[in-house]
């Protein structure tokens, strides 16, 4: 765990600055309670041509909620870095749930992967957001690097499981043959 504090302290001592002190809490807020992903999910469900994306995101959010918040976090029950290093001055409110894995990162990478499965360009933009959200959790001293790393890995894996689940539930109907095929 010493190496994890080395990374967190490096960020605090060499990267932290006034601009990022304002930006990182806002970036982190994008991932709070899956809000960004829920908004995208609802918007996609309301637009007929993007309903599959909405269904994919809904399945992903449900799978991630169960896996991350209801199973993994309570089992591992890891304390947060600021609880171990109480000399750090937090610029956000302390979190109340366990540290491992990073839920923000779990949901962000899950949603980004689902978006990538649906549309590569959209997925790449969402991966950029996911990386920023993940970094914000380290910057804010809210998570250990392994919390963020495993949040990304597990969120990505759960996205593939959610995509399979969505496919099983909403089997795509065969396309109608063209007039030429008749």
C-alpha positions as CSV (number, residue, x, y, z in Angstrom):
1,X,0.0,0.0,0.0
2,X,3.0,2.3,0.4
3,X,3.3,2.6,-3.4
4,X,-0.3,3.7,-3.6
5,X,0.3,6.5,-1.1
6,X,3.4,7.4,-3.2
7,X,1.2,7.9,-6.2
8,X,-1.5,9.8,-4.3
9,X,1.1,12.0,-2.6
10,X,2.9,12.7,-5.9
11,X,-0.4,13.9,-7.4
12,X,-0.9,16.2,-4.3
13,X,2.6,17.5,-4.3
14,X,3.4,17.8,-8.0
15,X,0.1,18.0,-10.0
16,X,-2.4,19.7,-7.6
17,X,-3.0,23.3,-8.5
18,X,-5.7,26.0,-8.1
19,X,-7.3,25.3,-11.5
20,X,-7.6,21.5,-10.9
21,X,-8.8,22.1,-7.3
22,X,-11.9,23.7,-9.0
23,X,-12.2,21.4,-12.0
24,X,-11.7,18.0,-10.4
25,X,-14.6,18.1,-7.9
26,X,-16.9,19.1,-10.9
27,X,-15.5,16.2,-13.0
28,X,-16.0,13.8,-10.1
29,X,-19.5,15.1,-9.7
30,X,-20.3,13.9,-13.2
31,X,-19.9,10.3,-11.9
32,X,-21.8,10.8,-8.7
33,X,-24.5,8.3,-8.3
34,X,-24.1,7.4,-12.0
35,X,-25.9,10.7,-12.7
36,X,-24.3,11.4,-16.1
37,X,-24.9,7.8,-17.2
38,X,-28.5,7.8,-16.0
39,X,-29.2,11.1,-17.9
40,X,-27.7,9.6,-21.1
41,X,-29.7,6.4,-20.6
42,X,-33.0,8.2,-20.2
43,X,-32.3,10.5,-23.2
44,X,-31.4,7.4,-25.3
45,X,-34.5,5.6,-24.3
46,X,-36.6,8.6,-25.3
47,X,-35.1,8.7,-28.8
48,X,-36.4,5.8,-30.9
49,X,-33.2,5.3,-33.0
50,X,-31.1,5.2,-29.8
51,X,-33.3,2.9,-27.7
52,X,-30.8,0.1,-27.9
53,X,-28.2,2.3,-26.3
54,X,-30.7,3.2,-23.6
55,X,-31.4,-0.5,-22.9
56,X,-27.7,-1.3,-22.9
57,X,-27.0,1.5,-20.4
58,X,-30.0,0.5,-18.2
59,X,-28.8,-3.1,-18.1
60,X,-25.2,-2.0,-17.4
61,X,-26.3,0.4,-14.6
62,X,-28.4,-2.3,-13.0
63,X,-25.6,-5.0,-13.2
64,X,-23.0,-2.4,-11.9
65,X,-25.2,-1.4,-9.0
66,X,-25.6,-5.0,-7.9
67,X,-22.0,-6.0,-8.5
68,X,-20.2,-2.9,-7.1
69,X,-22.4,-1.4,-4.4
70,X,-24.3,-4.4,-3.2
71,X,-21.7,-7.2,-3.4
72,X,-18.0,-6.1,-3.8
73,X,-17.9,-2.9,-1.7
74,X,-19.5,-4.5,1.4
75,X,-17.4,-7.7,1.1
76,X,-14.1,-5.9,0.7
77,X,-15.0,-3.0,3.0
78,X,-11.7,-1.1,2.4
79,X,-11.1,2.2,4.2
80,X,-10.4,5.3,2.2
81,X,-6.9,6.8,1.8
82,X,-7.8,10.0,3.6
83,X,-8.9,7.9,6.6
84,X,-5.4,6.5,6.8
85,X,-3.5,9.7,6.0
86,X,-5.4,12.3,8.1
87,X,-2.9,15.0,7.3
88,X,-4.5,15.4,3.9
89,X,-6.8,18.4,3.4
90,X,-9.8,17.2,1.4
91,X,-11.4,19.7,-1.0
92,X,-14.6,17.6,-1.2
93,X,-16.8,16.0,1.4
94,X,-15.7,12.6,2.7
95,X,-17.5,9.6,1.3
96,X,-19.5,7.3,3.5
97,X,-19.2,4.0,1.6
98,X,-16.1,1.7,1.4
99,X,-13.3,2.6,-1.0
100,X,-12.9,-0.6,-3.1
101,X,-13.7,-0.5,-6.0
102,X,-14.2,3.1,-7.1
103,X,-17.9,3.2,-7.9
104,X,-17.4,6.4,-10.0
105,X,-14.8,4.6,-12.1
106,X,-16.8,1.3,-12.2
107,X,-19.9,3.0,-13.6
108,X,-17.9,5.3,-15.9
109,X,-15.9,2.5,-17.6
110,X,-19.0,0.3,-17.7
111,X,-21.0,3.1,-19.4
112,X,-18.1,4.0,-21.7
113,X,-17.7,0.3,-22.8
114,X,-21.5,0.0,-23.5
115,X,-21.3,3.2,-25.5
116,X,-18.3,1.8,-27.4
117,X,-20.2,-1.4,-28.1
118,X,-23.1,0.7,-29.5
119,X,-21.0,3.3,-31.4
120,X,-17.2,3.5,-31.5
121,X,-17.0,7.3,-31.7
122,X,-19.4,7.9,-28.9
123,X,-17.6,5.2,-26.9
124,X,-14.2,6.9,-27.3
125,X,-15.7,10.2,-26.1
126,X,-17.1,8.4,-23.1
127,X,-13.8,6.7,-22.4
128,X,-12.2,10.2,-22.3
129,X,-14.8,11.2,-19.7
130,X,-14.3,7.9,-17.8
131,X,-10.5,8.5,-17.6
132,X,-11.1,12.0,-16.3
133,X,-13.5,10.8,-13.7
134,X,-11.1,8.1,-12.6
135,X,-8.2,10.5,-12.3
136,X,-10.4,12.9,-10.3
137,X,-10.9,10.2,-7.7
138,X,-7.1,10.0,-7.2
139,X,-6.6,13.7,-7.4
140,X,-9.3,14.2,-4.7
141,X,-7.5,11.6,-2.5
142,X,-10.8,9.7,-2.3
143,X,-9.6,6.4,-3.7
144,X,-6.4,4.3,-3.8
145,X,-5.0,3.6,-7.3
146,X,-6.0,0.0,-7.0
147,X,-9.6,1.1,-6.3
148,X,-9.6,3.0,-9.5
149,X,-7.8,0.3,-11.5
150,X,-10.1,-2.4,-10.5
151,X,-13.1,-0.2,-10.9
152,X,-12.1,0.3,-14.5
153,X,-11.4,-3.4,-15.1
154,X,-14.6,-4.6,-13.4
155,X,-16.8,-1.9,-14.9
156,X,-15.6,-2.9,-18.3
157,X,-16.1,-6.6,-17.7
158,X,-19.6,-6.0,-16.3
159,X,-20.5,-3.9,-19.4
160,X,-19.8,-7.0,-21.6
161,X,-22.0,-9.1,-19.3
162,X,-24.7,-6.4,-19.4
163,X,-24.6,-6.3,-23.2
164,X,-25.0,-10.1,-23.3
165,X,-27.9,-9.8,-20.9
166,X,-29.5,-7.1,-23.0
167,X,-29.1,-9.2,-26.1
168,X,-30.8,-12.2,-24.4
169,X,-33.7,-10.1,-23.2
170,X,-34.2,-8.0,-26.3
171,X,-33.3,-10.4,-29.0
172,X,-33.0,-8.6,-32.3
173,X,-35.7,-9.6,-34.7
174,X,-34.5,-10.8,-38.1
175,X,-34.5,-8.0,-40.7
176,X,-37.1,-8.1,-43.4
177,X,-35.7,-9.1,-46.8
178,X,-35.3,-6.4,-49.5
179,X,-37.6,-6.3,-52.4
180,X,-34.7,-7.6,-54.5
181,X,-34.5,-10.8,-52.4
182,X,-38.2,-11.7,-53.1
